[in-house]
Amino acid sequence: MKTYAGYINLKAINGVIFPSYAQNQMNKDFIVNKLKGQFYLATNENTYGSNNIVLISLLKEKSIKGVVMLSVFSLPNNFNDRKNIYKICLDNKKEIHFNFEQL
């Protein structure tokens, strides 16, 4: 069974900030029911600064197959930062799934 980490980011998505407990439950449901995988609990991304330390560390984590987050809007706003996330994902052969978009 593949293991996926839930990624929690507290920045607004379409003007709504989803609480971490709600994001955690939605990500877990997506992993278990949609991906038929095992849930790996992740910590929250810090909301200050423009770093994505938690996301980057998850994408480098060898014990998981990929990361599930609420939306593509959970990714960094800056194009170069997003491009770096995609590169890390590809380099580490990880999957990224987006709950709201069902991607």
N, C-alpha and C positions, 0 to 999 in steps of 0.2 A: 504494500500500500504506500502510495506517495504521500509525503508530508509537505504541507504548505503553511507558511506563516501568514498571519493576519497583520496587516500594516495599518496603524492608527495615526492619522494626522488630524490635528484639531483646527486646521484652517477652514474657512468657509467654503462651501460648495454651493454655488448659486445663491449666495447670501445666507445659507443655513450652516450653522456649526453643529454637527452631530456629536453628541456626547461619546466619550470613549467606550462606555459600557454598551451603547447601542451599536457602535461600529464593530466592537469586538463580537457581539452576538450575530450581526449580519454577516461578518466575514466567516465566522465559524459555520453558520448555516450554509453559506455558499460552498465552503470547502467540503463539508460533510455530505451535503445533499446533491450539489451540482457536480463537483469534481470527484466525489467518492474517495476523498483523501482523508488524511489524518491532520488534525488541527495542531499547530505549533503556536503557542501564545507569544506574541511580541509586545514590546513596550511601546509607549507613545513616542512619537517624534516631538521634539521640542518645538514650540511655536515661535520662539524668538530666533532671530538671525535667519540667514538664508542657507543654512546647511541642511543636509539630509543624511545625517550620520546613521540613524537607525535603518533607513531604507538601504543605504549602501552596505551596511554590515550584514543585513539580511540577505542581500543579493550575493554576498561573498560566503555565506554560511554553507558549509558542505553538506550538512545533514538534511537540508530541505530541497525540494524540487522547484519551488517558486514562492511568489508573494501574491496575496490577494488584498486589494484595497477597495474602498467604496467606489471610486470614480477616477477617470483619467484626470479629473481636476484636482486629484490628490497629489499628482506629480508636480514638480517645481514649475513655476510660471516662466522662468527664464529658459529660452530655447537651448542654450549651451549646457545648462544644468540638466535638462531633460535628455539631451543627446548623450551626456556623460552617463546618465542612469541606463539608457538603452545599451550603451557600449559595455558597461559593467555586466548588465544582464546577459548579453550575448557572449561575452568573454567567459562567463561562469556557467553558461548553458542553463539559465534559469527562465522560468515562465513568470509572466506578470498577468494577473487577471483583474478585471474591473467589474465589481459587483453590479452597479447600477446599469452599466452598458451591456452586461452579459457577454463580455469579451474575455 
